[in-house]
Amino acid sequence: MPSVRSYLIAFGVVFFIGLLAAAGSVKAPEVYARLILPEWAPSSSLFGPVWTILYISIALSLGRFLSGTRWKDYPLIVRTFLFQLVLNASWSWLFFSEENILLATINILSLVVFLLMLLGLLWRAGYILSSLLIFPYFCWVSFAAILTISIWRLNPAL
């Protein structure tokens, strides 16, 4: 598969996931404003720029992986990559649309596990750059998991 095609597919998939997540986040400003937040919670204005950068990094990672001549030899990496993207998009729907912080917490903790697995799988398969490009995403999601848990504890009614 030519590199340009690999990157176009990767950016298309990740852009689609970003759109799904954004659709689930339509009520985000009003929901976020109603919640009791920990003192260290970032401003809601930070999330858009951070996610834009992270989605670019995710797409570059996937594009780099798909550009490799051996990517078809690693179906577990492909499935893990796609599944974590589904978890990513579904968090917004659970947290903001459904306002179910408990399910959103379970979702994001699952996402952390799958991202850790993806990091290891990519690294062991020799896709070091792809793994490094996922690492900031893993760090942000880990932070978001701690934030989600904190919000869940501060807002027990939800």
Residue pairs with C-beta under 8 A, 6 or more apart in sequence:
1 66
1 67
1 71
3 63
3 67
6 63
6 66
6 67
7 59
7 60
7 63
7 66
7 67
9 63
9 66
10 59
10 60
10 61
10 62
10 63
10 65
10 66
11 59
11 63
13 59
13 62
13 82
13 85
14 55
14 58
14 59
14 62
14 85
15 55
15 59
17 55
17 85
17 86
17 88
17 89
18 51
18 55
20 89
20 92
21 51
21 88
21 89
21 91
21 92
22 92
23 92
24 89
24 90
24 91
24 92
24 93
24 94
24 95
24 96
24 97
25 92
25 96
26 96
26 97
27 96
27 97
28 44
28 47
28 92
28 96
29 44
31 95
31 96
31 99
32 44
33 44
35 151
35 154
35 155
35 158
36 151
36 154
36 155
37 150
37 151
37 154
38 147
38 150
38 151
38 154
41 147
41 150
41 151
42 147
50 140
53 136
54 136
54 137
54 140
57 133
57 134
57 136
57 137
58 85
58 133
58 134
58 137
60 133
61 122
61 129
61 130
61 131
61 133
61 134
62 81
62 130
64 127
64 129
64 130
64 133
65 71
65 77
65 81
65 122
65 127
65 130
68 127
70 125
71 77
71 78
74 121
74 125
76 121
77 118
77 121
77 122
77 125
77 127
80 114
80 117
80 118
80 121
81 118
83 114
84 111
84 114
84 115
84 118
87 107
87 108
87 110
87 111
87 114
88 111
88 141
90 107
91 104
91 107
91 108
91 111
94 100
94 103
94 104
94 107
95 101
95 104
95 148
98 104
99 158
100 158
101 148
101 151
101 152
101 155
101 158
102 152
102 158
104 148
104 152
105 145
105 148
105 149
105 152
108 141
108 144
108 145
108 148
109 145
111 141
111 145
112 138
112 141
112 142
112 145
115 134
115 137
115 138
115 141
116 138
118 131
118 134
119 131
119 134
119 135
119 138
122 128
122 130
122 131
122 134
123 131
152 158
